[in-house]
Each structure stands twice: as structure tokens, then as C-alpha cells.
Amino acid sequence: MLKAIVGSSTAENVLLYLQNYEQAYGREIADTFGIAQSQVQKQLIKLEAGGVLVSRLIGRTRLYQWNPRNPLVPALRGLLGLALESLPAAEQQRYYRRRTRPRRSGKAL
């Protein structure tokens, strides 16, 4: 949907993931969408260089989040929010609704 605007489906996936979860690291995004971590890292580095994202190290993991100092981020997030809401319900459930509570012990999968 946003591929034509942001340039690639990987960039679209990265931006929509960050819109939904606020912050993420490269491996987490790559595993969610089943794409190469190197592709995700390239997009994250490019977005950070452009001032859209900022990152910080937590141990050996680089965590990315929106740059609060960039004046264009709120408008971009508004567009991404609309795009996220317009996705089919099955796609939203598959990629953007992560389980937040642990499963009860003894419960069948």
C-alpha cells in the first residue's frame, strides 16, 4: 500500500511495525515478516540517517524508535496509522497483534 511512497516493501513493513509497537530492534522485525535481517537493518540505518528514527544500545541490542525532535514524524505517523487501520483484519492479526501476556501454564497450544 505505501510501497510506492516509501520505496520498498521492507521500508513499509519497518515503518508500520514501528507505528504499531513504538520501538523495535532489527531481528524482531525481520522475524515477524520473514525477511532477511540485513534488509531490515539497511532500512533502519537509512531512516535513522534521515532523522526519522533514533536508536540506543541496550546491551548488545540496538533499539530503534521515532525521533521526537523531527517535526515531520507526527504527520508521518498519522499517515501510517491510517494505513495500519486499512489493512485486512487477518494481516493485522498476523503481524501487528503480538501476545502481551504469557500463556497460562498447562494450557494446550
C-alpha positions, -999 to +999 in steps of 0.1 A: +000+000+000+027+025+010+054+008-011+051+035-038+056+063-013+084+048+009+103+030-019+102-007-008+080-032+009+107-037+036+106+000+044+068-002+045+070-032+069+095-014+092+075+018+094+042+000+100+058-022+127+072+009+145+039+027+142+022-002+159+048-011+186+066+023+191+100+007+193+118-024+179+150-040+171+160-053+137+158-090+144+124-087+159+110-070+127+128-095+104+114-125+122+079-111+122+078-106+084+101-135+075+126-112+057+164-110+059+177-091+089+202-073+066+174-058+046+157-046+078+190-032+092+196-012+059+162+004+062+166+012+099+200+028+093+186+048+063+157+060+084+180+069+113+203+088+089+173+107+076+164+118+111+131+098+112+143+073+138+167+074+167+184+044+183+201+034+215+221+004+226+207-018+253+234-043+260+244-056+225+210-048+210+202-016+191+167-004+198+150+019+173+122+044+180+107+075+165+127+107+166+107+131+188+127+161+176+118+156+139+088+179+131+076+156+103+073+125+124+037+133+137+024+137+102+042+105+090+027+086+120-007+099+111-004+085+076+010+052+089-019+050+114-044+053+086-026+027+066-024+003+095-062+007+102-070-001+065-051-034+064-072-065+063-081-080+097-062-112+090-030-092+082-034-070+113-038-101+135-009-119+119+017-091+121+005-064+144-012-081+174+016-096+195+006-116+225+014-094+256+006-119+284+022-152+290+001-183+283-014-199+314+008-229+325-007-262+314-029-246+288-029-265+255-015-248+225 
